[in-house]
Structure formats: C-alpha cells, structure tokens
Amino acid sequence: MGHLEELIEAIRSEGYDFATGSRMMPSSDVKRSVKRGLASKGFNFLTRSMLGSKLYDHQCGFKAFKRESLFELMDSVEDKHWFWDTELLVRAQRSGYKVKEFPVKWQHGGATKVDLVKDVIGMGSQIVRLWWQLSSLKSGRWQKGILTFILAILLLFLIFTLVGVEDVWQAAASASPQMFGLAVLIYLFSWPVRGIRYQHILRRLGHDHGLNFITGSIFMSQSANVILPARIGDVSRAYILKREKDVPLTTGMSSLAVERLFDIIAITVIGVLAVLVVMAERAVDNWVMPLMISSAAVIILFFVAIFFMASRGRNGLSPVERIILKVAKPGDYTDRVAGIARKFVDEIYTISSSPRDFIIVFFSSLMVWTVDILTCYTVLIAFPFVHNAASPTTLTAVVFMAVAVGNLAKMVPITPGAIGTYEGALTVVFKIAGIAGYVGAAAAVIDHIIKNSVTLVFGALYLAHFNIKWHELVDIKGKNEK
C-alpha cells in the first residue's frame, strides 16, 4: 500500500487513463514461489508477443482507472474472470489510451483461489480469443502455427505442474553442464549420417548432389518442422531441392516418404527390442507393446499398399492410375495427376523393393536413431538422481524405448516440433526405470532443447548460405502455388 499515492496520482495529476503496478519490471521487489513466478512470466510473455502489449505485468492486483476512459472500454471487454484486467489493458493500449506501469514491492500472501492448471489453460484460450478478435490476419498462414504453439506451451506447463515445477527447476540446476555439452557434440554426429542416407535415396532416383547441400537441405526442412506442426516443414525440403537443383517436386516428396518410412521402421525395431529387454527385468505399462505392434502393422500395410499400387495391369496402368482416371473427368489435367501419382509410387517402390537399397537405408536409419538415443542417454545421466534408479542395462533399454515412443508421438499432428507431446512421452516412459517424474521431465525438456537448438542454428546458417528467407521456408501455401 506504500505505492497507493503513486497509483492515484498517475490518474489524478499525471494525465494517465490507466495505471497498474508491476511485479515484472527490473526494479520490482517481489517474493513468490517458483511455480507461480514461471506461470506468470509465461502468461505475460504470450500476452506481449501475441497481443502486442507493451506492459510487463497485466495481472498485478493494483490498478487505477480514469472513470470516463474505463466506461468507454468496459462494454468491449468480454471476459468476466481472471483475464478481465488483461483484456482491458490490451484494448486500452490498442485504442490509444495512456497507460502507466510502475514497479511495486509485492509479496505472495499464501492463500489463493487460483487453480493453476484450470486457470492457465482457460487464460491461454482467452489469449487466443482476443488475438483472433483483434487480428486483421484471421485467415492468414500464421494462424494455425500460433494456436499450436500456445497448445505446446500449455502441454509443457501441464506436465511441469503434474510433476512439480519447483522440483523440475531444482533437478535441472543439479545436472552437469559438461554432460549437456557432450550431448550436443554427440547429436551433431547424426546429421552427416542423415545426409549420407538421403543422398543415397536421391541418387537411386536419378539425382546426385553433394553431401553438404543434401545435409543443408535436411537442416533447413527440419528447422521448418520445429516451427510448424504436423511435420508440414517436410514440404520445404522438396521446395529447396526444386529451387536449388531442379529436382522435381514429385521426387522430393517421394524421397521424403522413403526417409520417413525407414525412420518408422528403425524406431519400431529399436522400440520392440528395448521393450523386450526391459520386460526381462521389470513390468512395463500395458500400452507400450500394443503401440509397437501397431507401428509394425502400419509398416507392413504400407509395404503391401506400395507393392500393390506399383503393379501393372494388362493395360499397363497401375491401380493408382486406374482409380484416378475412374473417379476424375477425362482430360489433360487428369492424365497429368495420374502420371504424377504413378511416378510417386514407382519411386518409393524403387527403394523399397531393392534388397541392397533396403539394407543401406535401414542400417543408416538405425545409426541416425542410435545417435539420437545416445544424445538423450547422455542428457539423462547428467542428473545425479538417475544413477541408482535402475541397472545400466535397464536404464539403457528404457532410454531406447523412451526415444522410440517419443518419436512415434511426434507423428501425431498436434504441436510444432512435437513440443509437449515428446516431453510427455519421455517422462512417462522414464518412470518405468524408476526415474522420478520431475527428473524425467527436466531431462526430456533439455534433450528436446538441445536437438531443436542445433537444428535451428544450423538451419539458419544454411538459409543464409543459400540466401533463402525464413518466410520462404515456412510459407507452405506459397510453395504449393509455385
């Protein structure tokens, strides 16, 4: 209450329409729990970045309003709960009213009616609602990306809340930075292997290009996958190959399909073997083995479909061509679509049906994911709490299983870069080895940060090298139009 005079005078004598205390300004004197502090910082960050607010703190319970200004805005404020004052301040700034924010001395009193999980999710939805109403880009290409980014943040917050935010923070602080550095070096090794694998796939499809370019194209497309949901960024690689080396878009997409297929095969094989090793020492959750079996079934069905679609009838047409020609109106456009579909299937069949190519791509995929798993293992053992949780064999097998499940979870089109879903999957599987949830969550987040950071840094370097702008990389609509 020592700031009361400053609050009132901002309206009465300084000419401001709205005044608010701030717990987030550098000179603020604040005492609160880590959990509430992180939640508040996350909320205010989203409010600033999405709604364009210039304020640091939108919900400090210390505000004053000029009566006339308040009544002019009140009818436009829709929220009647915790988001009310945030919406008022955002709308005030947007409408040109003068708003003063000043630091306060503040201490959390202990008692609260806030339900962190329920109210954070509810307020996240209010941010989306207000952004939608205020934005002039309601149908723009960034809409889905922003919505899924918010969902990713909410998923991470939910995980941290369930396992204990302060415990996660303390676990991360106790880990070895040197081991994290080693994990970065290990992960870097996987990228040339990715490049060699993809170079072989393209070469077999008639396009031979240098390893540096191939690896760079993978870095750039994977960077787009970190930003965009549902692995939409894969389309960027086909665009880069077309733009830089005139590789047909059909070949770009079919080569990606082959790469993704062998990723699933390698992950499933690793996962099944890891489950069998773990089951020899301890029980696993009932959903684990059915997930692996389902993944294997999908692979088998895919091969059956490809071999069937690549076959030729008496008229020389493949089943996919016959289907397109039967359901679409005859004409040059239909013939062109049928030809593209046939080429796409034939190129996947070329790699999948050759024993030599199958072995090369499969074992290079195993190497890619083994390095990915070693990266995660290095991050996990950086935590001192892990070493006595399970035997080295079980711990290793659980990490193999966790990364397999985590990467299968990445295929669910929910958030950009599978942020939230990947961490959730790893946290759950780590518990099989007796690793505490807060340690597993901290390790999963750091593992994902390392991998995404390496991807984005080298993706940005290659974008600069090839003079490609970020908006070109993520503008899927624009690439489809081209």
LINZI-V678097 format. One line per field, one symbol per residue. burial: 1 if it has 9 or more other C-alpha atoms within 8 Angstrom, else 0. A space follows every 50 residues. Layout:
burial = ???
This chain:
burial = 00000011111000011111111110011100001010101011011100 10100111010011110011001000101000111111111110001111 10110100000000001011101101110110000000000010101111 11111111111011101110110010001101110110111111111111 11111000001001111111111111111111111111111100001111 11111111101111111101110110111000010001100100110010 00100110110100001111110110000000011011111111111111 11000011011101111110111111111111100100110001111111 11111111111010111111111111111111101011111111111101 11011101110111000100011111001000
